[in-house]
Structures are given as structure tokens and as C-alpha cells.
Amino acid sequence: MNDVVNPAAAELPNQEIHQQIRKEYAAGFISEIESDTLPPGLNEDVVRFISAKKGEPEWMTEWRLKAYRAWLEMVEPDWAHLRYEKPDFQALSYYSAPKSMADGPKSLDEVDPKLLETYDKLGIPLHEQLALAGVAVDAVFDSVSVATTFRDKLAEAGVIFMPISEAVHKHPELVKKYLGTVVPQRDNFYAALNSAVFSDGSFVYIPKGTRCPMELSTYFRINEAKTGQFERTLIICDEGAYVSYLEGCTAPMRDENQLHAAVVELIALDDAEIKYSTVQNWYPGDEEGKGGIYNFVTKRAVAHTNAKISWTQVETGSAVTWKYPSCILKGDNAVGEFYSVALTNNYQQADTGTKMIHLGKNTRSTIISKGISAGKSQNAYRGLVRMNPNAEGARNYTQCDSLLIGDQCGAHTFPYIESRHPSAVVEHEATTSTVSDDQLFLCRQRGIDTEKAVSMIVNGFCKEVFKELPMEFAVEAGKLLEISLEGSVG
Amino acid sequence: MISIKNLHAKVEDKPILKGLNLDIKPGEVHAIMGPNGAGKSTLGNVLAGRDGYEVTEGSVVMNGKEMLELEAEERAREGLFLAFQYPVEIPGVSNLEFLKASVDAVREHQGKPALDSVNFLKTAREKIKSVNLDQSFLKRGVNEGFSGGEKKRNELMQMMMLEPQLCILDETDSGLDIDALQVVANGVNAMRDPNRSFIVVTHYQRLLDYIVPDYVHVLADGKIVKSGGKELALELEEKGYGWLENGEA
């Protein structure tokens, strides 16, 4: 039985889904939890309030203020292939925490049952299932982390996995040393905003030579109306250490656009390896393009000598996506990988890709990007490969494939290549294909209905990326594509 | 088994089938021959319910059910199978995954229990072997990078897995060398069964040396203009189609 095809692939065709009836966004519900929400608006007092609310030390407050002042002088970027109404940043509220969290729960038993119910609806296993799945979850509900599990087991291995707000208090030396080193406060408009007002997020530290004993996972969720969410994630993998981190997102249905501007920083010291996987399905808006999340994310990693960074993302949600998980290959022989599936349907827009900055000798990078456009959506790949003057023997391979479903959507590719070393090798391949009527007819003639056929073909198209995902994520990703494509073929 | 009455169909407003009648009983093999452009491939596509083929008149009743009212996938689940002249590639979808989805859909419709993975795999391995394809083809994308002959054998393999009631072979011999032709013909012959019928559409008599039909029909200008036994094929081989088109039509 060893040579059975990928079980995820074999399972997928069995999952019932479908009819042509468009299903309402499955994760679209709003929990009734009282919130402690700051009135809309942003100024230095708000930044100080957020910092005070978290009891942050002076250096952290100053760090935020520095970011805020930088942000004031910046303008929102407009170079992406995106059209949307710019958010009014003074109309957003910058702090919201579920009230029952005010004192902070010590264990799951102390967590507001409503919260747990919400997670259950999303199918997030927070209880015993966790042990079975071997996943520790640092769950972020709106802005405050509500529960952190498996901390003991991780502590045994010396792994630190906690909300970053807690890390500021418990491990200030690490936070001080690394925060903002990969994505500086003034890196870009959204990163500066995030640095000023970040609510919470995860902090991970894997000590020297340690292989993290389990996959670490965080689920994010936006809940409050008009509340921007500003996650801040910092992962440090010390020399020779390894960690695999999973991030998954869902958001409830809502009419107003919500802003999501996260910053993720990864640091892989010498010989370390970080694998970061994302499944993102923020609410994409309805069939007319109303509502949906604005997702402006800055994700960047730095890889020291012989270190390896692997980004894998499955992006199916959000009305507007602006996201370029990048690798700075600083040390010699460092490796960067980017595997991406970005699916857009209806009126969704995505401008996503990566940057591979080769600084060290013999650094290598691989980019596999799969864009799927359906409905009236626009899907752009934007990628930069830069070989710096010292990047002797550096290599990059880029493969960029687009799949079109229907004739009203768009796929765009914007590859930027800068090579400043004669021995560097950059390869770029790109294809565009469609789901053809002939393929659909072959499937239907074999008894497979159209929706199922499209889902199979799209999953097949994404296989190279899905195989990079942890197994449970691969199954989830396949399901997500299927749900996201419902109704895309008449 | 299947009864086709006064079938008229057009493609892009051009009438192709113009009153075709055909009755096929269980266990029979009917060959449809005819010149290019007579409507041979259209017949297969119309029976299978392909989009773009508009039926303007007539009926197709299989096992008491009007096929023309059903969607393409429903006809397939009722046991109608079309082996394509030019099977299309589906990159990234493995043969095994495709077959599983197909067999599951058909069995579910027919009220049969789903095959468990072990049995399914075992059956698939046997069938792929019987069409002379390496086991590795099960894991490859559907028809992805297959040669013409391999694609046809893959079609045959799908037919074997689905065990249809009515098999329509659309110019299965095109693009096949003699060895591949023999493999395909042997496969088809092995599937001949008192409860299964075949429509073998072909331009040349050659295929009928291997798959010996019970009846031969000549399709010209959208209608069956002559029917006979297997010897009719030999006559056509000798005289060509011209005498029928010009004479009786």
C-alpha cells in the first residue's frame, strides 16, 4: 500500500460538496462577546494607551511611538495591481479585547465558553484533539491571545511559544534584540502602522540545536466591527534549530471592509531551518464584491549561513491581498523557498509574490507560484529576485503558473530580476492555461460532475505546492479551494 | 438496450444528424462506418450529451430511460461510456484519483457500495496490466504526456473499471499501430458480454477484423443509408463509400 497516491489527494474526491448552489461563507458568523474597544482614531495617545493596556515597559512604548512618527510621514503605496477604496485610518479602532480576558485565563477552563464555541464552529481543535494532532495553538481572538496550550511540553524542550505581549515581559532581551530587525519600523506604510499599534501575535524562540517537538500553530480571527487587526509575529530559530509553524485564518462575514496589516519576522541563525505555512481565507466579500477583508501583510525572513527558510501559502480569502513573503539570504549557502497558491473568485484582487534577496555566496532560492483566477477577479504575481554583488554562484529557479476559469478574470505576472554577479543564475518559467471544456467533458462523461471536476483539476494544478504543506493543512487547503470555487463554473 | 429514433442534431446551427434510427439489443456489437463528415463523431457526442451539440428532434431511450433529458454525467452514471477519438490531458490529476472519483460517482448512482481503497487499487492494477500499461501510469496525470496509443489504452482501462452497459468507441483505431490496435481489440473483446452492447464507430474496416461486429451500418449525410452483417464492411472496403452516397442517398 506504500504506493497509494497522496492520501490527501485520494480523500479529496470523496468530500461531499456541492451543487451549483452558492454556499454562504462557511465561517461567516459573529460571536456575541462583549468587547473592550477603543473609539476610532489614531494619535500618540492611542499608541500610549495600547502600550499601557499591555503594561509595556518604556522601551516598548518608545519603539511604538518611533514607528508611529515614521508612519505619519509615509504614504500608502499604490504601485500594486489593485483597485480599492483606501481605508480611512482615523475611522478605525486600534484596540479591542474580549472583556472576559481582562484578567487573563490561566487555562482552557477559564476561557470564555463562547470563544471556545467559536473555535469549534471553525473546526479548530483546541482541546484533546490538539494532543492527537500534536499541534500547540496560540489562538488570537481579536487582539488578545486567549489560550496557549502545550506550553509545558515545549518548555521541556526549551522552546518558547507565547503571545508576543507576554514575551515583552518575560523575554525582553530576545524581543529587544530581534524585533524590527527584519522588518524595520519604517519599512513600509503598513509595517510602520503595525509597529505602532500591533495588538498581539506569537513569539517563538527555538534554542540552539533543538528540533521543535511539534508543529506550532496559530489561528487568527477578526471579530469586532471596524477593528483593524495588527498581528505581530516574531520567530527566532537559533543555530542548528528547526521549527515548522502553521498559520490559518478565517473571519466572520461582514459588510464593511476590515483592515488586516500583519507583520511577520523570521530569523534563522546559522544552520537553522524555519518552515512557515499559511492557509488564509479571510472573508473575500460577496458575489458583488461587497465587503471583505483588506489584507496588507509584510512577511520577511532572514537566513544566516547554511540556514533555510521555506514559505508556503494558500491564499483563497480577502477582498484585497497585498503580500510578499520574502527571504533575505544573508549567509553563504542559505536557502530560500516560496510555494504559493493564490486563488481569486468573484471580485477578489490579489497582488502577491515574493522577494528573494541573495547576499551570500552560493545561496539558492526556489519560487513556485500558482495563481488561479475565476469570476471577475484579478490575480497578480509580483516577484523580485536580486543577486547582490557578493552573491557568487547564487541560483534561483522561478516557476509561475496561472490557471484561468472563465473569460472575465485576469492573471498577471510581474517578475523583477536584478543580477549583479556574473556567476549568478536566474531561471524563470511561466505558463498560463485554462480549464478547458474538453477536460470538463471528459470528467463528466466519466460520471464526475462539473464542480467536482473543476476542483480536481485545480487541485491537480496546485499539487506541487500542496505537497509542501503539513498533511492536515493539505487536506484543509484542498477543501478551501473547492469551497472558494463554488459557482465559478455555470 | 438502446433505441435511437429519428435523431436530428445540429452543431453551430449546422444540421449534422438528420433522422438517424438505430436499435441495439443487449450483447450486440454494431459498427458505424461512413465517409468523413457523415456525422459519425457527432453521433457519439450527441449520445454522450456534450455541450454544443443541439438535439432538435428524436429520442434516445436506454434501458427505458430517455437519455436526452439527462446531463452528461447522469448518462455516464446510467452506464453510457464514450471512448474518445482524441482523449484530452488533465495535468496534475492522477489517473488513480480520476478513476476513483469516476468509479465512486457511477457506483453511488447505481446503488452499489463504494469500493474500498484496497480493492479499488487491486482492481486498477489488474486492469492497467491487462491493457499493457506499466503500473506507473496509475500515478501519472490523466493522459499527461501519453502517446496516442497509450491514451487509447487508458480509455480502455477506464471502460474496464466502469463496466458500462453501452460502450461507444469513437474511431478508436485512429493513430494506433497494429500492436496497439490488437491490445485494444483484445480488451474490447474480453468485455463482450450478453448484457453489454457496443457501438464501434470507424472509418476503416481494419478495426473490424479484430472486433467482429454483429451488424454494420453506413452513416452518410446524417442518416443510416445501409445496414448489413459483418460482410458489409468488406464490401465497403472494396468499393468505398461513393456508391452509397451517390446511389441510394
Interface residues (C-beta under 8 A of the other chain):
Chain A: M1 D3 V4 V5 A9 A10 L12 P13 N14 S436 D437 D438 Q439 F441 L442 C443 R444 Q445 R446 G447 I448 D449 T450 K452 M456 I457 N459 G460 F461 C462 K463
Chain B: A48 G49 R50 D51 G52 E71 A72 E73 A76 R77 F81 L82 F84 P87 V88 E89 I90 P91 G92 V93 S94 L96 E97 F98 K100 A101 S102 D104 A105 V106 H109 S117 V118 L121 L138 K139 G141 V142 Q158 L162
